[in-house]
Amino acid sequence: MKILYLSPSSALGGAERSLVDIISAVGKLKPDWQLELITAAPGPLLTQAAELGAASTVLELPPALAELGDSRVNFSSSRTEMPKLLALGLTQLPGLAAYLAQLRRKIRDISPNVVHSNGLKTHLLLGCTHADFPAVCHIRDFVGRRRLVRRVFPWLLPRRAVCIANSAAVRDDLLRIASAVPCRVIYNAVDTGHFCPGSAAHEFIDRAAGMPLAEVETKRIGVIGAFGRWKGLDLFLDAAANVVKTLPQQALRFYIVGGPIYQTKGSQYTIAELRNQVACLGLEKHVGFTGFQEDPRDFYRALDIVVHCATQPEPFGRTIVEAMSCGRCVIAASAGGARELFTHEHDAYGITPGSVSALADAIVFLLQSPELCRRLAQNARQTVLQRFTRETLGAQLTALYQELAVD
Ligand code: GLC
């Protein structure tokens, strides 16, 4: 059996790290299957997939197409963005046609039993190639919330596509715009052997952030993840300012672990604007930026509280599960797929998304409730072992591929 994976990006954000889990889980369960990966951009995903034994190649999307995305439309209040984006798209048509021809040829050469596409761009590109292979489109976003994509999505999806949604919330959203598309929910997994509880020298996170070593009593609170504008990093900083004011006696450090790793224009925070906010809040001594980390495991371990504070519903929220797997005390914005990952006050602490005071209150409350924190952290690890393992993921996917390949 031959499975071809397609990924729009090779940066190691949540979607791509989930793809690494997929390739590893399937490879382990079916060592004689042939796994191949094509990405539309160079980057570390290729190396990781190759290390897992998947033949990996780049078919580079022209930069103008790689930067094209509807995030601008979604994040801009201006209705003028949509026509601008469409006009820009039209100028790229010749480049797109050439790319599609190349992709079509490549897929035919490989001749897979199943093509598994991991991102919106490759779902649409694959649909446009009209390559007639069974396809799995892994939906990791709320497509129905994308003002532009939702209109074309049902028409451009590959003809024989079955969708996987990374949460029930994402599936429900998809079915609202494409009710006829077969879709099943398969949760992401994490490598529970790697993301496991363990000690981390706290100072190393200060060093990574270029800060002087903090005093021993310092409590460390951090956000780990991508820099999408809806991830609430500005809200995290505002909440940090509140917490510092509320607990003047407590030594505190806040960290932002991540960077703007994707190519799509206008969709991410820049470090400069976040640093500027830190300066305006007078938090320079309290906040550190570590930059993007390919392996965030020890960063989770170094934090007393891991925060997820997306301001819009999170499709899944991989960082929540990674942190839980490391046995951390997690605060998570309770909306979208993220809500399906934990039980409030059992294995994590849920908050209302988009509220600075809710986040600040939760941080203060948990800092003052070490017993509760310990319990949440312990239960979190158990939840992950029961619900988010690579073994379960591998079994679900291989069953799906086999079902599609015989159709
Ligand atoms: C996307 C989603 C995120 C999810 C990840 C892996 O990045 O935005 O919520 O965790 O995919 O499925």
Residues whose N, C-alpha, C, O or C-beta is under 5 A from the ligand:
A	BS01	GLC	G14 A15 S18 R140 N166 N188 E314 P315 F316 G317 R318
